Amino acid sequence: MKYRKFGKHDFEVSLLGFGAMRLPIIGKDESKIDEDKAIEMIRYAIDHGVNYVDTAYPYHHGNSEYLVGKALKDGYREKVKLATKNPVWLVEKHEDFERYLDEQLKKLDVDHVDMYLLHALSKDRWEKIKSLNVFKFLENAVAKRKVKYVGFSFHDERPVFMDIVDSYDWDFCQIQLNYRDVNYQAGVEGLKHAASKGLAVVIMEPLKGGKLARVPRKVQEIFNASGKNWSPVEWSFRWLANFPEVTTILSGMSTLEQVKENVEIMSRLEPNSLTDEEFKVIEQVQRAFDSLAVIDCTGCGYCMPCPNGVDIPRNFAIYNEAFMYEDLEGSRRVYNIFFPEENRANKCVQCGECEPKCPQGLPIIELLKRVDKELSWQNA
Ligand SMILES: NC(=O)c1ccc[n+]([C@@H]2O[C@H](COP(=O)([O-])OP(=O)(O)OC[C@H]3O[C@@H](n4cnc5c(N)ncnc54)[C@H](OP(=O)(O)O)[C@@H]3O)[C@@H](O)[C@H]2O)c1
């Protein structure tokens, strides 16, 4: 296993971190973790050098923290940095922060966590928790030794990320990053900014939730022609590990075989090691994915703002991902669960203000109808 310094602190964490969000389950019920298998996987990872385990209040409907607590019995707790996250969307008053932390310590059956994150910050959540004096909570939690290092995870636009990074003396942050999300959310720019301020940067969704592990034929052919005997997973990890600013890469592994493969891959990755040739392969792959898009939107945003609140580029991006990653169900889930209702395609009233502004000349009104027809569960 390779190790990297944790930001401004003088200890190291393993390049592979264990993300306890996609543990093996019994049947189809996300809350029913296959405990024996999951514990075996976590302990295998730790026995092979992983020293960072990441969980959160809502994972597996609240059961991931219990499971991680069990996996860390028998001497494993002392071998890892344990990370969990405050469910800030449930916090209504200042005291709630600590109430959730105490509940989490109980679930995990530990007296402290090493890394404590404010979970999935966005602009609105950030404003809310600042008004509830979140910094005072964090300082008290550290002073009471319930928490050692404080950070946040993030899902919103880059300017919000920059603002949060610059607003507090954080120990670390956690961002979504992979070779398809170079400019999405915090992106590479956010990674470099956070690292320049001394934050350790923990990476989530390195395989875009698994989409980069099983790539379309067109992409696989490019990897095959590269002359490298690397799996799509290894290409993804290599691209990330190449950044010296990346501290640890969380992988949400769901089988022991995945743990074994990822441990093995992460034992040979160095920063600044990708060659120009290898970068070219990644660029070809990025173009191949782009070519699978069915709506020719470049995401320039000239069509915005829509007077009715439709996020036109995001609607098209979610739709395109169904084809790029051959995952229509995944795009439907994002559209119906994670995408705010007020920004969805069906809010279009066909005023036509957007169409003359589109540099690609896209028939936006018709395309929005198609997006909603094919993605909305209400049309199923
Ligand atoms: N703070 C937040 O807001 C937030 C959000 C997302 C994630 N996270 C954290 O970050 C962690 C990592 O994110 P993620 O789980 O989305 O990571 P990811 O690595 O992008 O996706 C995990 C999926 O990739 C596939 N996979 C992993 N290793 C593989 C291998 N060797 N071969 C083939 N497939 C492989 C598996 O898919 P299958 O199961 O389909 O086989 C697995 O479920 C999470 O577990 C969680 O701890 C945090």
The ligand as an SDF file (V2000), in Angstrom:
LIG
                    3D

 48 52  0  0  0  0  0  0  0  0999 V2000
  -19.8170   12.5650    1.3570 N   0  0  0  0  0  0  0  0  0  0  0  0
  -20.5760   12.3220    0.3430 C   0  0  0  0  0  0  0  0  0  0  0  0
  -21.4390   13.1190   -0.0060 O   0  0  0  0  0  0  0  0  0  0  0  0
  -20.3200   11.0360   -0.4040 C   0  0  0  0  0  0  0  0  0  0  0  0
  -20.9630   10.7870   -1.6180 C   0  0  0  0  0  0  0  0  0  0  0  0
  -20.6010    9.6510   -2.2910 C   0  0  0  0  0  0  0  0  0  0  0  0
  -19.6420    8.8020   -1.7470 C   0  0  0  0  0  0  0  0  0  0  0  0
  -19.0520    9.0500   -0.5640 N   0  0  0  0  0  0  0  0  0  0  0  0
  -18.0200    8.1660    0.0410 C   0  0  0  0  0  0  0  0  0  0  0  0
  -17.0340    7.8960   -0.9370 O   0  0  0  0  0  0  0  0  0  0  0  0
  -16.9250    6.4870   -1.1100 C   0  0  0  0  0  0  0  0  0  0  0  0
  -16.5180    6.2020   -2.5190 C   0  0  0  0  0  0  0  0  0  0  0  0
  -17.5360    6.6060   -3.4330 O   0  0  0  0  0  0  0  0  0  0  0  0
  -18.2120    5.5110   -4.3340 P   0  0  0  0  0  0  0  0  0  0  0  0
  -18.6590    4.3750   -3.4680 O   0  0  0  0  0  0  0  0  0  0  0  0
  -19.1890    6.1830   -5.1970 O   0  0  0  0  0  0  0  0  0  0  0  0
  -16.9070    4.9960   -5.1580 O   0  0  0  0  0  0  0  0  0  0  0  0
  -16.6900    4.4870   -6.6120 P   0  0  0  0  0  0  0  0  0  0  0  0
  -15.3830    3.7900   -6.5330 O   0  0  0  0  0  0  0  0  0  0  0  0
  -16.8400    5.5770   -7.6030 O   0  0  0  0  0  0  0  0  0  0  0  0
  -17.8540    3.4490   -6.9100 O   0  0  0  0  0  0  0  0  0  0  0  0
  -17.9650    2.2620   -6.1630 C   0  0  0  0  0  0  0  0  0  0  0  0
  -18.4540    1.1550   -7.0750 C   0  0  0  0  0  0  0  0  0  0  0  0
  -17.4650    0.9030   -8.0620 O   0  0  0  0  0  0  0  0  0  0  0  0
  -17.4180   -0.4590   -8.3480 C   0  0  0  0  0  0  0  0  0  0  0  0
  -16.0610   -0.9740   -8.0800 N   0  0  0  0  0  0  0  0  0  0  0  0
  -15.1750   -0.6340   -7.0920 C   0  0  0  0  0  0  0  0  0  0  0  0
  -14.0230   -1.3210   -7.2350 N   0  0  0  0  0  0  0  0  0  0  0  0
  -14.1610   -2.1170   -8.3220 C   0  0  0  0  0  0  0  0  0  0  0  0
  -13.3320   -3.0730   -8.9790 C   0  0  0  0  0  0  0  0  0  0  0  0
  -12.1050   -3.3420   -8.5410 N   0  0  0  0  0  0  0  0  0  0  0  0
  -13.8320   -3.6920  -10.0740 N   0  0  0  0  0  0  0  0  0  0  0  0
  -15.0710   -3.4390  -10.5490 C   0  0  0  0  0  0  0  0  0  0  0  0
  -15.9140   -2.5550   -9.9630 N   0  0  0  0  0  0  0  0  0  0  0  0
  -15.4520   -1.8990   -8.8720 C   0  0  0  0  0  0  0  0  0  0  0  0
  -18.4590   -1.1520   -7.4710 C   0  0  0  0  0  0  0  0  0  0  0  0
  -19.6670   -1.2490   -8.2330 O   0  0  0  0  0  0  0  0  0  0  0  0
  -20.6750   -2.5070   -8.0440 P   0  0  0  0  0  0  0  0  0  0  0  0
  -21.0620   -2.4950   -6.6130 O   0  0  0  0  0  0  0  0  0  0  0  0
  -21.7990   -2.1540   -8.9640 O   0  0  0  0  0  0  0  0  0  0  0  0
  -19.8990   -3.7080   -8.4310 O   0  0  0  0  0  0  0  0  0  0  0  0
  -18.6450   -0.1630   -6.3460 C   0  0  0  0  0  0  0  0  0  0  0  0
  -19.9060   -0.2530   -5.7400 O   0  0  0  0  0  0  0  0  0  0  0  0
  -18.3040    5.9530   -0.6960 C   0  0  0  0  0  0  0  0  0  0  0  0
  -18.3000    4.5830   -0.4370 O   0  0  0  0  0  0  0  0  0  0  0  0
  -18.5670    6.8170    0.4940 C   0  0  0  0  0  0  0  0  0  0  0  0
  -17.8340    6.3410    1.6140 O   0  0  0  0  0  0  0  0  0  0  0  0
  -19.3670   10.1710    0.0870 C   0  0  0  0  0  0  0  0  0  0  0  0
  1  2  1  0
  2  3  2  0
  2  4  1  0
  4  5  1  0
  4 48  2  0
  5  6  2  0
  6  7  1  0
  7  8  2  0
  8  9  1  0
  8 48  1  0
  9 10  1  0
  9 46  1  0
 10 11  1  0
 11 12  1  0
 11 44  1  0
 12 13  1  0
 13 14  1  0
 14 15  2  0
 14 16  1  0
 14 17  1  0
 17 18  1  0
 18 19  2  0
 18 20  1  0
 18 21  1  0
 21 22  1  0
 22 23  1  0
 23 24  1  0
 23 42  1  0
 24 25  1  0
 25 26  1  0
 25 36  1  0
 26 27  1  0
 26 35  1  0
 27 28  2  0
 28 29  1  0
 29 30  1  0
 29 35  2  0
 30 31  1  0
 30 32  2  0
 32 33  1  0
 33 34  2  0
 34 35  1  0
 36 37  1  0
 36 42  1  0
 37 38  1  0
 38 39  2  0
 38 40  1  0
 38 41  1  0
 42 43  1  0
 44 45  1  0
 44 46  1  0
 46 47  1  0
M  CHG  2   8   1  16  -1
M  END
$$$$
